Amino acid sequence: MNKMLQDLLRGKKFVGSNLIRVNILFMIIFALNVIFGFGYMAHSVRADYQKVRQAADLRIQLLMLENALIDQETGQRGFLLTGDVQFLESFDEGVQKYAKVAAGLSNGSEGVKEYPDLQEKVAALIEEGIKWKTEYGDPQVRKIVAGGTITKTELLSGKQQFDTFRAAEEDTLKIVEKLRDDRRAVMLRNLYYLFGAVGAIFIVVQFIMLFYLQKGLTRITRPIIQLDEAVASYEAGNIHSGLPAYREDNEIGRLVGSFGMMHEEMAREKVILKETYRMINVLNQTRSIEEAYRVTLDSIRSLVPCDRVSVITQNEKYGFSIKALFEHDSFTRQDIPLGGEEGDVYDLLRGGFSMIHADWSQYRAKGVITDKLYENGIRSSMHIILRKEVRIFGVLNLMSSGRNAFSQQDKERLELLAPMIVTALENATETTRIREMALHDSLTGLWNRRHFDHSLEMLADKYGQSERDNPFSLILLDVDRFKLFNDTWGHPEGDLVLKHLAKRLEDCVGPGDIPVRFGGEEFAVLLPGTRLEEARLTAERIREKLESESPSRKYKITASFGVAEWGTGLDRQGLIEAADQALYQAKESGRNRVCVHRPGKGGELA
């Protein structure tokens, strides 16, 4: 093929040269048409769908917001009527759910160009719900707890506020539903236009290309030339040269077929050898269990072509689960309990021999998962026992949509690799377990001081590369009078408070923030990409959350906060000391408050 292209570039004439030039041109045009056409179509459809999905999500969040307020009103009303504090659990859950949904709703309503006032309506709606809680919900509950009574006028006022919220919610919901319908109509219209345009281009290009292909007169000369070049490249040790696509039943066809079988076998063996070495090398370097599973299954698919490959291991309940799965070029690692196939797995392990089921219409494992796979087209499978010496780790399962897809040679090859796979997976499991234990606090589950120091070092280095683009801040907080609390309520109750505080931290910080148990009753939060004022607001949000919620109604929990931002001239210890100075001032100023540290001013009350 390379020599033919060189001859074409030099303008050399031979049988079929003009047709080959035209065919190359059309292939390039067709490929570009496919790439750009479907690429633009996918981009357009994805963008339109995201807009429709955004509107649908807004509708769901509006309904969830209403349900959250209904939960609060139901819990409050039940407590007012019965005095049973169990109703307050529904009230508190509604409050938490309302805050969470309100945050998502506010973010989702931003930037809706079709209805610029939608965000204002959403904000007003959320405020109506908060107004009911602050003016009627909480005050009436506290009044009953204090031994008072609620008048009919107060109940009626609360109901009127609740009705105001519902009216606002219905008005906003109509706007969102109209937005969803409009965007759906736009998406469908754009999709029709795109399909029409791309389809028309495909038809034109295909028609022209077929017209020229019908004039092909190289049915004999081209396969002979290509076969001669392929044979020469094989002699030189290069097996990548392709064979002519010649299928006629004559001497040339049989010769091409024989060389094709030889080429496929050589290429297959080379790929298998290369993939085996790659898998061994990569597995020896894996540092996480997920990476080890992914590399293993991906390599197995390269060694033995299949539609689906998975690993089954025993789970914590002494049953069997699919631990990792590679299907349709997508890797998944999660425990999926078997659906009745456990008996076949036990029989396989008790027998001690790997198995090939060449035709699922004749035999397959009995269970929900295998039945579903059979319905989806799986017709054969191979099951390799993953063992190392006498220790069995699990079962490697390869499945294919074709019957008789796996050979005895495939089975023997994977059986030889099984001990190495077991060793790699066990080592990765142990490494992951030790790493997790080393970086997390055992009581609260938060990151520990070791992870904090490492993260702070990375943030400091990143800040040094670009101060403007990589700001970050630190919050230090300390439970107020925690020693007195432990002396009064006992250390088990103190542990409960620490775990409660840790949960509130996780609820209040963002996905990229790093909550840490700093030591004892002291906690820290690293806030990448966050300036001082924003960090102060985050600390204030945590403080309010702690003050308003308690793990027990027997007592109230508060904390003091110190906030500092990394700046030029600071080192890591200096940042910690700056936040600690602000924390000290918060305690000296009366506790249960947030203080910030500003360069040159020490701690300043927020």
C-alpha positions in Angstrom: 0.0 0.0 0.0 2.8 2.4 0.8 4.5 1.9 -2.5 1.2 2.4 -4.4 0.7 5.7 -2.6 4.2 6.8 -3.5 3.5 5.9 -7.1 0.3 7.9 -7.0 2.1 11.0 -5.5 4.7 10.8 -8.3 2.0 10.7 -10.9 2.9 7.2 -12.1 0.1 5.6 -14.2 -1.0 2.0 -13.6 -4.3 0.2 -13.9 -6.9 1.7 -11.6 -4.7 4.6 -10.4 -7.3 7.3 -11.2 -10.1 5.4 -9.5 -7.9 4.9 -6.4 -7.2 8.7 -6.3 -11.0 9.4 -6.5 -11.8 6.8 -3.9 -9.2 8.3 -1.4 -10.7 11.7 -1.9 -14.2 10.4 -1.3 -13.2 8.5 1.8 -11.6 11.7 3.3 -14.8 13.7 2.5 -17.0 11.0 3.9 -14.9 10.7 7.1 -14.9 14.4 7.6 -18.6 14.5 7.0 -19.2 11.8 9.6 -16.9 13.3 12.2 -18.1 16.9 11.9 -21.8 16.1 11.2 -22.3 13.7 14.1 -20.0 15.7 16.3 -22.1 18.9 15.8 -25.3 16.9 16.2 -24.2 15.4 19.5 -23.1 18.8 20.7 -26.3 20.4 19.8 -28.6 17.7 21.2 -26.6 17.6 24.4 -26.9 21.3 24.8 -30.6 21.3 24.2 -31.2 18.3 26.4 -29.3 20.0 29.3 -31.6 23.0 29.0 -34.7 20.7 29.1 -33.2 18.8 32.0 -32.5 22.0 33.9 -36.1 23.0 33.6 -37.3 19.6 34.6 -35.0 19.6 37.6 -36.3 23.1 38.6 -39.9 21.7 38.6 -38.8 18.7 40.8 -37.0 21.0 43.2 -40.0 23.3 43.5 -42.2 20.3 44.5 -39.5 19.1 46.9 -39.4 22.6 48.4 -43.1 22.5 49.0 -42.9 19.0 50.5 -40.1 20.1 52.8 -42.3 23.0 54.2 -45.3 20.7 54.5 -43.1 18.3 56.6 -42.3 21.3 58.8 -45.9 22.4 59.1 -47.1 18.8 59.7 -44.5 18.2 62.5 -45.2 21.6 64.1 -49.0 21.1 64.0 -48.7 17.6 65.5 -46.5 18.9 68.3 -48.9 21.8 69.0 -51.9 19.5 69.1 -50.3 16.6 71.1 -47.2 18.0 72.8 -45.4 14.8 71.6 -41.8 15.7 70.8 -41.5 12.9 68.2 -43.4 15.2 65.8 -40.4 17.6 66.1 -38.3 15.1 64.3 -40.4 15.5 61.2 -40.2 19.3 61.7 -36.4 19.2 62.0 -36.0 16.9 59.0 -38.2 19.3 57.0 -36.0 22.2 58.0 -32.8 20.4 56.8 -34.5 19.3 53.6 -35.8 22.8 52.9 -32.4 24.3 53.3 -30.7 21.8 51.0 -33.4 22.0 48.3 -33.5 25.8 48.5 -29.7 26.0 47.8 -30.0 23.7 44.8 -33.1 25.6 43.5 -31.3 29.0 43.8 -28.3 27.7 41.8 -30.5 26.1 39.2 -32.6 29.2 38.6 -29.6 31.4 37.7 -29.0 32.4 34.1 -32.5 31.4 32.7 -32.5 33.9 29.8 -36.1 33.1 28.8 -37.5 34.4 32.1 -35.0 36.9 33.6 -37.2 37.4 36.7 -37.4 33.6 37.5 -34.5 33.8 40.0 -36.2 36.7 41.8 -39.4 34.7 42.0 -37.5 31.7 43.4 -35.7 33.8 45.9 -39.0 35.4 47.0 -40.6 31.9 47.3 -37.8 30.6 49.4 -38.0 33.6 51.6 -41.7 33.0 52.2 -41.0 29.5 53.4 -38.2 30.8 55.7 -40.5 33.5 56.9 -43.1 30.9 58.0 -40.5 29.0 59.9 -38.9 32.0 61.6 -42.1 33.9 62.4 -44.5 31.1 63.1 -42.9 27.6 63.1 -40.0 28.0 65.5 -41.7 30.6 67.8 -44.8 28.5 68.3 -42.8 25.4 69.1 -40.7 27.3 71.6 -43.8 28.7 73.2 -45.3 25.3 73.7 -42.0 23.9 75.0 -41.9 26.9 77.5 -45.4 25.9 78.7 -47.4 28.5 76.9 -50.4 28.1 74.6 -51.0 29.1 71.0 -54.0 31.3 70.3 -56.4 30.9 67.4 -55.1 34.2 65.9 -51.5 32.9 65.9 -52.6 29.7 64.2 -54.5 31.6 61.6 -51.6 33.9 60.9 -49.3 30.9 60.4 -51.8 29.3 58.1 -52.1 32.5 56.0 -48.3 32.7 55.7 -48.3 29.0 54.6 -51.0 29.7 52.0 -49.0 32.7 50.7 -46.0 30.4 50.2 -48.2 27.9 48.3 -49.6 30.6 46.1 -46.1 31.8 45.2 -45.0 28.2 44.6 -47.9 27.6 42.2 -47.1 30.8 40.3 -43.4 29.9 40.0 -44.2 26.3 39.0 -46.3 27.5 36.1 -43.4 29.5 34.8 -41.0 26.5 35.1 -43.4 24.2 33.4 -43.8 26.7 30.5 -40.0 27.0 30.3 -39.6 23.2 30.2 -42.2 22.8 27.4 -40.6 25.6 25.3 -37.2 24.2 25.6 -38.4 20.7 24.7 -40.1 22.1 21.6 -36.9 23.9 20.6 -34.8 20.7 21.1 -37.1 18.6 18.9 -37.2 21.2 16.2 -33.4 21.5 16.1 -33.1 17.7 16.1 -35.3 17.4 13.0 -33.3 20.1 11.2 -30.0 18.4 12.1 -31.1 14.9 11.0 -32.4 16.3 7.7 -29.2 18.2 6.9 -26.8 15.4 7.9 -28.9 12.8 6.1 -29.0 14.8 2.9 -25.2 15.2 2.9 -24.7 11.5 3.6 -27.0 10.5 0.7 -25.2 12.8 -1.8 -21.7 11.7 -0.8 -22.7 8.1 -0.7 -24.4 8.2 -4.2 -21.4 9.9 -5.8 -18.9 7.4 -4.2 -21.0 4.4 -5.3 -21.1 5.8 -8.8 -17.3 5.8 -9.1 -16.9 2.4 -7.3 -19.0 0.8 -10.0 -16.3 1.7 -12.5 -13.7 -0.2 -10.6 -11.5 -2.2 -12.9 -8.9 -3.2 -10.4 -10.5 -6.4 -9.1 -7.5 -8.5 -10.2 -4.5 -6.2 -10.2 -4.9 -4.5 -6.8 -5.1 -7.7 -4.7 -2.1 -9.1 -6.4 0.0 -6.0 -5.7 -1.2 -5.7 -2.1 -0.5 -9.4 -1.5 3.0 -9.1 -2.9 3.7 -6.1 -0.6 2.2 -7.9 2.4 4.4 -10.9 1.9 7.5 -8.7 1.6 6.6 -6.9 4.8 6.1 -10.2 6.7 9.5 -11.4 5.6 11.0 -8.2 7.0 9.2 -8.9 10.4 6.5 -6.3 10.0 3.0 -7.9 10.5 1.1 -4.6 10.4 0.7 -4.5 6.6 -2.8 -5.3 5.6 -4.0 -7.9 3.1 -6.3 -7.2 0.1 -10.0 -7.5 0.7 -10.4 -10.3 -1.9 -13.1 -12.9 -1.3 -13.7 -14.6 -4.7 -13.4 -18.4 -4.8 -10.3 -18.9 -7.0 -6.6 -19.4 -6.6 -6.0 -15.8 -5.6 -8.9 -15.8 -3.1 -7.6 -19.0 -1.4 -4.1 -17.7 -1.3 -5.3 -14.4 0.2 -7.4 -16.4 2.7 -4.4 -18.5 3.8 -2.3 -15.4 4.3 -5.1 -13.7 6.2 -5.3 -16.6 8.7 -1.6 -16.5 9.2 -1.7 -12.7 9.6 -4.5 -12.8 12.2 -2.7 -15.5 14.2 0.6 -13.6 14.2 -1.1 -10.3 15.1 -3.2 -12.0 17.8 -0.2 -13.6 19.4 1.7 -10.3 19.3 -1.1 -8.4 20.9 -1.6 -11.1 23.6 2.1 -11.0 24.5 2.2 -7.3 24.5 -1.0 -7.0 26.6 0.2 -9.6 29.0 3.5 -7.7 29.7 1.6 -4.4 29.9 -0.9 -5.9 32.4 1.9 -7.3 34.6 3.8 -4.0 34.5 0.7 -1.9 35.2 -0.7 -4.2 38.0 2.7 -4.0 39.8 2.4 -0.2 39.9 -1.3 0.1 40.9 -1.9 1.8 44.2 -5.7 1.6 44.5 -8.1 -1.3 44.4 -10.3 0.4 41.8 -7.3 0.9 39.5 -6.3 -2.7 39.9 -9.7 -4.0 39.0 -10.0 -1.6 36.0 -6.5 -2.5 34.6 -7.2 -6.2 35.1 -10.6 -6.3 33.4 -9.4 -4.0 30.6 -6.4 -6.1 29.9 -8.4 -9.3 30.0 -10.7 -7.9 27.3 -7.6 -7.2 25.2 -6.3 -10.7 25.7 -9.6 -12.5 25.1 -12.1 -10.5 23.1 -15.5 -10.5 24.8 -18.6 -8.3 25.4 -18.6 -8.4 29.1 -16.0 -9.3 31.8 -16.5 -9.3 35.6 -15.1 -10.5 38.9 -17.3 -12.3 41.4 -16.2 -12.5 45.1 -17.7 -13.4 48.4 -19.4 -10.5 50.1 -19.7 -9.6 53.8 -22.9 -11.7 54.1 -21.1 -14.8 52.9 -23.0 -14.6 49.6 -21.5 -13.7 46.3 -21.5 -10.3 44.5 -20.2 -8.9 41.2 -17.3 -6.8 42.5 -16.2 -5.2 39.3 -17.6 -5.1 35.7 -16.4 -4.0 32.3 -19.2 -3.8 29.7 -19.7 -1.7 26.6 -16.4 0.1 27.2 -17.7 1.2 30.6 -16.0 0.2 33.9 -18.1 -0.2 37.1 -16.9 -1.2 40.5 -19.7 -1.7 43.1 -21.1 -4.7 44.9 -24.0 -6.2 42.9 -25.5 -9.2 44.7 -26.1 -12.2 42.5 -29.7 -13.0 41.6 -29.8 -16.7 42.2 -26.6 -17.8 40.5 -24.9 -18.6 43.8 -25.5 -22.3 43.5 -23.6 -22.5 40.2 -20.7 -20.5 41.7 -20.5 -22.9 44.7 -20.6 -25.8 42.3 -17.8 -24.3 40.2 -15.6 -23.6 43.3 -16.3 -27.0 44.8 -15.3 -28.7 41.5 -12.1 -26.7 41.4 -12.0 -26.4 37.6 -12.6 -23.4 35.4 -15.4 -23.9 32.9 -16.5 -22.8 29.4 -20.2 -22.7 28.6 -20.1 -22.6 24.8 -23.9 -22.3 24.2 -26.2 -20.7 26.7 -29.2 -22.0 24.9 -28.0 -25.5 26.0 -26.8 -24.5 29.5 -26.3 -21.4 31.6 -26.3 -20.5 35.3 -29.8 -20.1 36.8 -30.5 -16.6 38.1 -32.0 -13.2 37.4 -28.7 -11.7 36.1 -28.0 -14.5 33.7 -31.6 -14.5 32.4 -31.3 -10.8 31.8 -28.0 -11.2 30.0 -29.4 -14.0 27.8 -32.3 -11.7 26.9 -29.8 -9.0 25.9 -27.9 -11.4 23.6 -25.2 -13.1 25.6 -24.7 -16.6 24.2 -21.5 -18.1 25.7 -19.2 -17.6 28.7 -16.0 -18.6 30.3 -15.5 -18.8 34.1 -11.9 -18.8 35.5 -11.3 -19.6 39.2 -9.0 -16.9 40.6 -6.8 -18.9 42.9 -3.3 -18.6 44.3 -2.0 -21.9 45.6 -4.9 -23.2 47.7 -6.5 -19.8 48.4 -9.5 -18.9 46.2 -10.1 -15.2 45.6 -13.2 -15.3 43.3 -14.3 -16.0 39.8 -13.4 -14.2 36.6 -16.3 -14.2 34.1 -16.0 -13.5 30.4 -19.2 -13.4 28.2 -19.8 -13.0 24.5 -22.8 -12.5 22.2 -21.4 -15.3 19.9 -21.7 -19.0 20.5 -18.4 -20.9 21.0 -16.6 -17.6 21.5 -13.9 -19.0 23.9 -11.3 -21.7 23.3 -9.5 -24.1 25.5 -6.3 -22.1 24.7 -8.0 -18.9 26.1 -8.9 -20.8 29.3 -5.4 -22.1 29.8 -3.9 -18.7 29.2 -6.1 -17.0 31.8 -5.5 -19.8 34.3 -1.8 -19.2 34.1 -2.4 -15.5 34.8 -4.9 -16.1 37.7 -2.3 -16.2 40.6 -0.7 -12.9 39.4 -4.2 -11.3 39.2 -5.0 -12.5 42.7 -1.8 -11.1 44.1 -2.3 -7.7 42.5 -5.9 -7.4 43.7 -5.1 -8.5 47.2 -2.1 -6.1 47.4 -4.2 -3.2 46.1 -7.0 -4.0 48.6 -4.6 -4.0 51.5 -2.8 -0.8 50.3 -6.2 1.0 49.9 -7.3 -0.1 53.4 -4.1 1.0 55.0 -4.1 4.3 53.2 -7.7 5.1 54.2 -6.9 4.2 57.9 -3.8 6.4 57.8 -5.6 9.5 56.5 -9.0 9.4 58.4 -10.0 10.1 62.0 -11.4 6.9 63.5 -14.1 8.6 65.6 -15.6 11.2 63.2 -14.5 9.8 59.8 -13.1 13.2 58.8 -9.6 13.7 57.3 -6.9 13.7 60.0 -4.0 16.0 60.7 -1.6 14.0 58.5 -3.9 14.6 55.4 -4.3 18.2 56.5 -0.6 18.9 56.5 -0.2 17.2 53.0 -3.2 19.2 51.6 -1.9 22.5 53.1 1.5 21.9 51.5 0.0 21.3 48.1 -2.2 24.4 48.3 0.8 26.5 49.4 2.9 25.3 46.4 0.0 25.9 44.1 -0.5 29.4 45.5 3.2 30.1 44.8 2.7 29.4 41.1 -0.2 31.8 40.8 -1.4 33.9 43.7 -4.4 35.4 41.8 -5.8 32.1 40.5 -5.1 29.9 43.6 -6.3 31.7 46.8 -7.3 29.6 49.8 -8.4 30.1 53.4 -8.4 28.2 56.7 -11.1 27.9 59.4 -10.2 26.7 62.9 -13.0 25.9 65.3 -13.2 24.7 68.8 -16.2 23.4 70.7 -17.0 25.9 73.5 -16.4 24.6 77.1 -15.9 21.1 75.9 -14.0 19.9 79.0 -16.9 21.1 81.2 -19.3 19.4 78.9 -17.4 16.1 79.3 -17.3 16.5 83.0 -21.1 17.1 83.1 -22.4 14.6 80.5 -19.6 12.1 80.2 -17.1 11.2 77.5 -19.6 9.0 75.4 -21.9 12.0 75.1 -18.8 14.1 74.2 -17.9 11.6 71.4 -21.5 12.0 70.1 -21.1 15.8 70.0 -17.8 15.5 68.1 -19.4 13.1 65.5 -22.4 15.5 65.3 -20.1 18.5 64.6 -18.2 16.5 62.0 -21.5 15.7 60.2 -22.5 19.4 60.2 -19.1 20.3 58.7 -19.6 17.9 55.9 -23.1 19.3 55.3 -21.9 23.0 55.2 -18.7 22.9 53.2 -18.3 22.5 49.4 -17.3 19.3 47.6 -13.7 20.6 47.1 -13.2 21.8 50.7 -11.3 19.7 53.2 -12.9 19.2 56.7 -10.4 17.9 59.3 -10.4 16.8 62.9 -7.4 18.8 64.0 -7.1 17.3 67.5 -9.4 16.7 70.5 -12.4 19.0 70.2 -10.6 21.3 67.6 -11.5 21.0 63.9 -10.3 22.7 60.8 -11.5 23.4 57.2 -9.2 24.1 54.3 -11.1 26.1 51.6 -9.3 26.0 48.2 -10.1 28.8 45.8 -11.8 30.8 48.7 -11.1 34.4 49.8 -11.3 35.6 53.4 -14.8 37.0 53.2 -16.3 34.0 51.6 -14.5 31.8 54.2 -16.0 34.0 57.0 -19.5 33.4 55.6 -18.8 29.7 55.5 -17.7 29.7 59.1 -20.8 31.7 60.1 -23.0 29.2 58.3 -21.4 26.4 60.3 -21.7 28.3 63.5 -25.4 29.0 62.9 -25.9 25.3 62.0 -24.3 24.1 65.3 -26.2 26.7 67.3 -29.6 25.7 65.9 -29.1 22.0 65.9 -28.0 19.7 68.7 -27.5 15.9 68.8 -29.7 15.9 71.9 -32.5 18.2 73.2 -30.8 18.0 76.7 -28.2 20.6 75.8 -27.1 23.1 73.3 -23.7 23.1 71.4 -21.8 26.1 70.2 -18.3 26.7 68.8 -15.9 29.5 68.3 -14.2 30.1 64.9 -11.0 31.7 63.7 -10.6 32.4 59.9 -7.4 33.4 58.0 -6.4 33.6 54.4 -3.1 32.6 52.9 -1.1 35.5 51.8 2.4 36.6 50.7 4.9 36.3 53.5 3.0 33.5 55.3 4.3 30.0 55.7 2.1 27.0 56.6 2.7 27.4 60.3 2.0 31.1 60.0 -1.4 30.5 58.5 -2.3 28.1 61.3 -1.1 30.6 63.9 -3.1 33.4 62.2 -6.3 31.3 62.3 -5.5 30.3 65.9 -5.1 33.9 67.0 -8.5 34.7 65.5 -10.0 31.7 67.3 -8.5 32.8 70.6 -10.1 36.3 70.1 -13.4 34.7 69.4 -13.2 32.8 72.7 -12.0 36.0 74.5 -14.9 37.9 73.0 -17.6 35.7 74.5 -17.4 32.4 72.4 -20.0 31.3 69.8 -18.7 33.7 67.2 -16.5 34.1 64.2 -13.3 36.2 64.1 -11.1 36.8 61.1 -7.4 37.5 60.9 -6.4 40.4 58.7 -2.7 41.1 57.9 -1.3 43.8 60.1 -4.5 43.9 62.3 -4.4 40.6 64.2 -7.8 39.0 64.7 -10.8 41.1 63.8 -14.3 40.3 65.0 -16.5 39.2 62.1 
